[in-house]
């Protein structure tokens, strides 16, 4: 093998040699399994120090082009015609294993199952936290889209501030005032639904090893996020008045949590409304032990009885509470408009993470939402969905009472869900699989427990998304599947 080394060139000799061997390999002049000269022999041939050859060979080894076999010599390992030339087997990179190794826990696919439309087609879908498609104010929203297209004073197809459009934040300020929360536009951040809002808060303020306290059970999307960042999740039992604050105080003293996550209004999955006494006590504990609160309130507007559901944030005098909400449950899931209300200090932190994540929420959708709110049609829309959803709730309650005699549940005064407890023990996963085969989709209760702990058979049923006919048929199929495993 001939190599031409120019000792007058302003390039290191070892690097000249490295490049020449590399080029010969890539051009096919030197083939796979060809043996290169020994370091000593090549050093004598080129009249250079042996360490120069060692340096060149080391670079080639780091590129994966050659390897040295002890006692035999140095050989080319690269095949210019492709490593699969003599082997027709094609292997692909194992992305799934890489993903699972990177996750703190195995990703639970329940959200994907719920959001995948193919799992709803032709089935009685009682699983998701989805609003009724028939109640989306599609005509009003379409008219607003058309008006925005010719509006010269704004550019709905351009970028907007990370924090969200000024117009939408003004409208949300008015909404918050109606529920007792005073928040100027600098104390708000518009997000892609409340799921992103929760993700931003957790990524901003929770790190691996931090303790967080949640209600038991709680929203599985929150559990996944906490577990993904490596937080230690401690649960507090609930009763019909919400989180048990006496137990909470003991757990705060014992575990010194970084934050408390709660859903006070029409809790997901139980439908419970936290009592005013418990709300006051929770605020008191938060201030006493200096533990901030994430208040998740996606269902507060969907009440069937006249209730005073002022959020925890309305009682927050020390800026300990980060409030989250969304239009996904009341207007449209597809618009992906949610918001955060917190102190300006908190919002400034969240804006930095939001910018890294996706710059800002869809500008056009923000303008559509702000125009819809400004038209005062939102309150009328809420009246409609409350009436329809209450009727569906009552129908599901009636069907459950008709088809089951060994269950219990509380009738929620709002929200999306019935939380059903079964009196006898059985394999809930088996029933879920039976239901799926029979064309009815439910959400097993273990999804709402940290680590999927299954204390007793419980299921969450959604009454807002399915039609009345689907509710009737779905409960009938659910009963059939329950009897199959007795």
Buried (B, 14 or more C-beta within 10 A) or exposed (E): EEBEBEEEEEEEBBBBBBEBBBEBBEEEEBEBEBBBBBBEEBBEBBEBEBEBBEBBBBBBBEEEBBEBEEEEEBBBBBBBEEEEEEEEEEEEEEEEEEEEEEEEBEBBEBBEBBEEEEBBEEBBBBBBBBBBEEBBBEEBBEBBBEEBEEEEEBEBEEEBBBBBBEBBBBBBBEBBEEBEBEBEBEBBBBBBBBBBBBBBBBBBBBEEEBBBBBBBBBBBBBBBBBBBBEBBBBBBEBEEBBBBBEBBBEBBEEEEBBBBBBBBBBBBBBBBBBBBEBBEBBBEBBBEBEBBBBBBBBBBBBBBEEEEBBBBBBBBEEBBBBBBBBBBBBBBBEBBBBBBBBBEEBBEBBBEBBEEBEEBBBBBBBBBBBBBBBEEBBEEBBEEBBEBBBEBBEBBBEBBEEBBEEBEBEEBBBBBBBBBBBEEEEEBEEBBEBBBEBEBBBBBBBBBBBEBEBEEBBBBBBBBBBBBEBBBBBBBBBBBBBEEEE
